[in-house]
C-alpha cells in the first residue's frame, strides 16, 4: 500500500486542500465575534473563550495531522472534508451555544477530535508515529466524552464540561500524551516539519484578521449615509487592524519559521506555538468585536443597540492587552528574552480599559489604535538578536 505520510524531501508546503479546509474557520471566527457582541457580559467573554478553545483545538489538531500525513492523498483529503463538514456544524452552533445548540458544539467537537485521531491511527500503521496517535486518541476520547456530556447539559454545567474538554486536550500535549500502558512520547520524537507548522499558525492569524476587516466592511456596506465621525471611526478601526497585522507579520512571523526550522527539538517549539497562538487570536477577536460595537451605531445612526460603554471598552482595550501579552509570549519563545515592551503596553491597555470614562466609545477606539501603532513603531526598532 502507498504510504500516506508526507514526503519531507518534496512535500513541505501548505497545500490547497489545507487552505480550503481553513475556509470553514472563517465562519467560526465570525460567529465567535458575533457571540461576544450578543452577550454583553463577563460570563459571555468566558464562554467565548471556551468556544475559542474548542475551535482552536479542532483546527490545530488537524494541523498536526497534516504535518505528518500528505493532505492531498485521497483518503486524507476525504478525512479533511469530513472534518470540515463537522466544523461547519460546530461553527453554526456557536452563537446559540448558550441555548439550543449545545449538542451541535459538543457532538461536533467530539466527532472531529476522535474521528481524526482514529483515522491517523489507521493511516500511520507500520510507522512509529502510530503509537503516538494511539495515545492522542485515548486523550481525545476523554475530551470528546466531556464535550458530548456538556452538549446534553444546560447552564453552568454545560460550560464547565466544555471547558474541561478543552483542558483535557491542552493538558494532553503538555504531558506528552502520557497514557497508562502506553507511556508518553517525548517532543524530541515529534518529527515535525517546523516551517509547515509555523505557516499554518500564521494562516489562522490571517483568518482572525480577516474577520476584523469584515467587521469594518459589513456596517460600511449597509450604511445609508456616512458623516465625519463615521469616517473617523472606519479609519481608526482599519488602522488598528493594520497595526495588529504589522506587529505579527513584519518581522516575527518569518523569524518564527526560521527559529522552528533551526531548532534541535522542533516538536517542543511547535507545542509552544500551539499554546501561544490562541492568546494572540483571542486578542484579535476581542478587538474586532469591540470595533464593530463602536462602528455600528455610527453607521446605522442608532438603529443598532449599542453595548454598554464599559463592555465595549474592555473588548477594545482588553483585547489589545491580550494580544500584546500573546505576542510578547511569542517573542519570548522565539528570542528567549522577556519582552518588557509588550508587558508595558499590556499594562497601559488595561489601564485604559479600567479607567476610561468618556461617554464617546469612538475615543477608546482611537486610544487603543494609537497605542497599538506606538507598540509597532517601538518594536520595529528593538533588537531581536
Secondary structure by P-SEA (a helix, b strand, c coil): cccccccccccccccaaaaaaaaaaaaaaaaaaaaaaacccaaaaaaaaaaaaaaaaaaaaaaaaaaccccccaaaaaaaaaaaaaaaaaaaaccccccccaaaaaaaaaaaaaaaaaaaaaaaccccaaaaaaaaaaaaaaaaaaaaaaaacccaaaaaaaaaaaaaaaaaaaacccccccccccccccccaaaaaaaaaaaaaaaaaaaaaaaaaaaaaacccccaaaaaaaaaaaaaaaaaaaacccccaaaaaaaaaacccaaaaaaaaaacaaaaaaaaaaaaaaaaaaccccccccccccccaaaaaaaaaaaaaaaaaaaaaaaaaacccccaaaaaaaaaaaaaaaccccccaaaaaaaaaaaaaaaaaaaaacccc
